[in-house]
């Protein structure tokens, strides 16, 4: 309905402008010697209306010619008859030129806006295709991983040799990595608006403490947890867990045995800040602007190459919660990631 009204409104504006131009031309006929005022007002009206109605170049040029020829002829005739000073005739080409320059700039601006809109539409379409890819890939990975894990877990409790059970444990570990990859792909498929999050009151300090305990049992690092009571924060605990887990995994990959990883949680104004610090080599200066790009990663000095999805997923989760995720280097060496969430 609104789309149908817009052309009608445009036609009404054009009709009013036509009546206005005819009225000003009539005043020029009726007021010999005073043509300059309605002549100026006529072109001023066109300039005002053009701010709301950017016509194509050809119709605009035709309008200017249709206005200039009869009004210019009137002024020339009245000047010949002595009603108008000949110096006023300089206005005949001058005003159309001024309006023409304005039209040129308006056309350039409209063209630039169209290009920006087209670019934005292409980017949105690309993002939607990317999300569909992540979503479909996540589901395609999750189903066979779940089936394979179930069969391996059943095989592990049967009468197998120690060597076979060790092999099953390795396979289960790799399936766990595939499951984590599936979860990260699904997180990246979610829009940054936060639609689909299952928020509930969560004690982030307890969550960080639990993650620190779990990771300390699997990675030989010096683990420190420096938590301050945060109370309950309304978040989706599943996705926040995945985000913090990705930050910790990144710290493990870029540290070695004996290095220190420090987890922390504190309140700051009306936000809750979760920090993951490490004593590793830190982040290269040229990498700081790219570290959250999808599929971008640098080979860690220790540990396997990552998927390039953990940190982007963590930032997407923070954004979906209305928060932020930043990365920086510590003054004494190492990296620090800060996940800031509104309370």
N, C-alpha and C positions, 0 to 999 in steps of 0.2 A: 504493500500500500504506500509506504513512504517513498519507495523507488519510483512509483507512478506519479507521485506528487511533484518530484523534483523537476522532470521535464516541463510540467505545467507551470511551475513557478518560474522556470527559466523563460518560457514563452511569454508569460505575463510581464516579466522584467523587460524583455525585448520590445514588447508592444508599447509599454509605457515610455521606453526610450524613444521609440519612433514618434509617438505623439509629442514628446518633449522637443525633439529636433524640429518637427513641423511647426510647433508653437514658436520656437526661437526664430525660425526662418520667417514666419509671419510677422514677428515683431520687427525684424530687419526691414521687411517691406513697408510696414506701417510707420516706422520711425526713421525717415531719411536723415542722415547726419549723425544718428546715434546707433549705427549698426554695430559698433565695436563691442558694446556691452552684451547684447544677445549672442554675438558671434563667440565671444570668450566663454559665456555661460554654457553655450551649446557644447563646445569641446570639453569644458570642465565636467559637464554631465556625463559625457562619454567616458572620461577618465575615471569618474567615480564608479559608474556601473561596471567598467572593465575590471575593477578590483574584485567584483563578485562573479562576473561572467567572463571567463577567459575564452573568447571565441577563437576559432582557427584563424590562421594568418590571412587566407584569401577572403573570407567574409569580412574580416576586420578592415583589410585594405579597401574592399569595395565600399564599406560604410564610410570610411574617411573620404574617399573620392566623391561619393554621393553627397556628402555634407559640404565638401570644399567647393565643388564646381558651382552649384547654384548660389551659395552664400558669397563666394568670391566674385561671381558675375554681378550680383547685386551691389556689392561694395565698389566694384570697378565702375559700374554704371552710375552710381550715385557720386563717385569721385569725378567722373566726366561731366556730370550735371552741376558740379560745384557744391553739392551737399556735404561732401566728405573730403577731408584733407588727404592728399595723395600719400602722405607719410603713413597713413593708416593701412595702406595696401600691403605694407610689409608683413602685416599680421596674417595675410591669406596663406602664404606658404609656411610661415613660422609655426603657427599653432598645430597644423597637421604634422609637422616634423617633430614637435615636442611630444605629441601624443604617440607618434610612431615609435619614438625612442622608448617611451614607457611600455608600449606594446611589445617591443623587442625584448626588453628586460623581463617582462611578465611571462613571455613565451619561454625564455631561457629558464626561468624559475620553475614554470610548470613542467618543462621537459626534465629538469633535474629531479623534481618530485616524483615524476612518473618512473624515472630510472631507479630512484631509491625504493619506491613501492615494488617495482618488479624484482629488484634485488632481494628485498625483504621477503617477498612471496617465494622466490626460489630457495632462500635460506630456510624458510619455514617448511617448505616441501621436503628439502633435504633432511632437516631435523626429524620430520615425521617418518621419512623412509628409514632413517637411522634408528629411530625408536622401534619401528616395526621389526627391523632386522634384529636388534638386541632382544626384543620380546620373543620373537619366533625362535631365535637361536637358543635363548635361555630355556624355553620349554622343550626344544628338541634335545638339549643336553640333559635336562633334569630327568626325563622319563627313563632312558636307558641307564643312567647312573643309578637311579633308585632301584631298578630291577637287578642290576649287576651287584650292587651292595647287598641286597637281600640274599642273593644266592651265595655270595662269598661269606657272609656272616653265618649262614646255615652250614656251609662247608667247614668253617673254622671251628665249630663246636662238635664236629664229627671226629671219628678216630683217624686223624691224619698224623703224619710224622712231623717232627719239630721243624724240619726244613720246609715242608709244605705250608705249615702254619705261618712261618716267617714270610714266605712268598705271598700268602694271602694278606698278611698285615701290610706288606708293601703295596699290594694292589688296592687295599682299602684306603691307604693313605693317599694314593694318587686319585682315587675316586672322590675323596674328601676335597682335594684341590679342585677337581672338576665341578663338584657341587658348589664350592665357593665362587668359582668363575661364573657358574650359572646364576647365582644370587647377585653377583655384581652386574652382570648383563641386564638382569631384570630391574635392578635399581637404576641403571642408566636409562632404561626405557621409560621410566616414570617422568612425567613432566615436572619442571622445576617449581610449578605452582603448589605442589604438595598434595594434589588430588590423589586419593588412594592410600594416604598414610593412616595408620591406625594408632592414633595418639592416645596415650593414657599417662597418668601421673607415674613418674619413674624417678627413683633415687639414683642420680648419675654417679654419685660418689661410690655407692655400693657396686654399681655396674663396672666402673673403672677398677675397683678393688678385685672384683671377680675375674675380669680379663687379665689383670696383672698376675693373679694366682695361676690361671690356666696357662699363660705363656711362659711363666717362670719354670714350669715343669717340662717344657718342650724345647726351650732355647737356653743354651749355656751363656747367659749374660748376667751382669750384676743388675738386678731389678730393684728399683726404688718406686714406691708409691707415696706421693705426698698429697693426700686428699684433705680438703676442708669440707665440713658438712654443707651440703647444697639443698637439702630438703627435696621436695618433690618437684620435678620439672615435667611439663606435659610434652612428651615426644613419642615417637614410634620406637619403642625399645629395640625391636628387631633390626631396623635399619640403622639406628645409632650404633648398635653393637657391631654391625657390619662395617660401618664407617671407622669406628675406633680400631677395630680389628685390622682394617687395611692400613691404618697409620702405624700400628705396632708392627705388622708384618714388614712394612717398608723399613722401619728402624732396624729390625732384625737382619734384613738383607744387606743393609749398609753398615753393619757393625760386625765384629768378630768376637770370638770367645774372650771373655774378660772385660769387654766394653760395657759401659753403663747405659741402661735405658730407664728413663724416669717418666712415670705417668703421674698426672696431677689433675685435680678438679677443684675449682674454686668459684665463688660468686664474685661478679664484677658489675656494679650498678644493677641493672635489671636483666643481666645475662648470666649464663653459666658457661664457664670456659674450661674446656678439657684440653690438656696439653700432653704431647708426646715428645720427649727430648731424647737425644742420643749423643754419645761421645764419638761418633764416627767421623768421616772426613768432611761432612757438611755437604752443602749443595753448591755446585758451580754457579758462578754469577750469571752465566749465559743460560743456565737451566731454570732459573727462578721464574721466568715468564712462561715457561713451557711445561713445567712439572705437572700441571693439572690437565694437560691436553690428553685426549683419549688416544690410546695405543702408543703414546710416546713414553719411552723409558730409556734409562742408561744402564749399561751392564754394571751390576754391583760388584765390588771387589771380592765379596764373599757371598756365597749362596747363588741360587739359580736366577736366571733372568725372569722378571715378572711379566705379567700379561699386559701391563700398561693400562689397566682398568681400575685398579684399586684406589688410587688417589683421585681420578676423575669421579668415580662412584662416591667417594667420601665427600667431595665438594658438592656434587649434585644432591646428596642427602642433606647436607648443611643448608643449601639454598632452598630445598623443598620445605625445610623447617623454618624458613625466614631468618636463617643465621648465615655464618660465613666460615670459611676454612682458609687459613693463611699458612705460608711456609717462610721460614727465615733461617739464617745462620746464627748460632750462639756466639757471643763474644769470645768465649774460651774454646771454641771448636765444636763441631757437631751441628746437627739440625734441630729445629724445633717447629712443630706443627701445633697450631691453635685452632680448635674447633669451638666456635662461639655460637651459643644457642639462646634464643629469648626464653625468659622464664614464664 
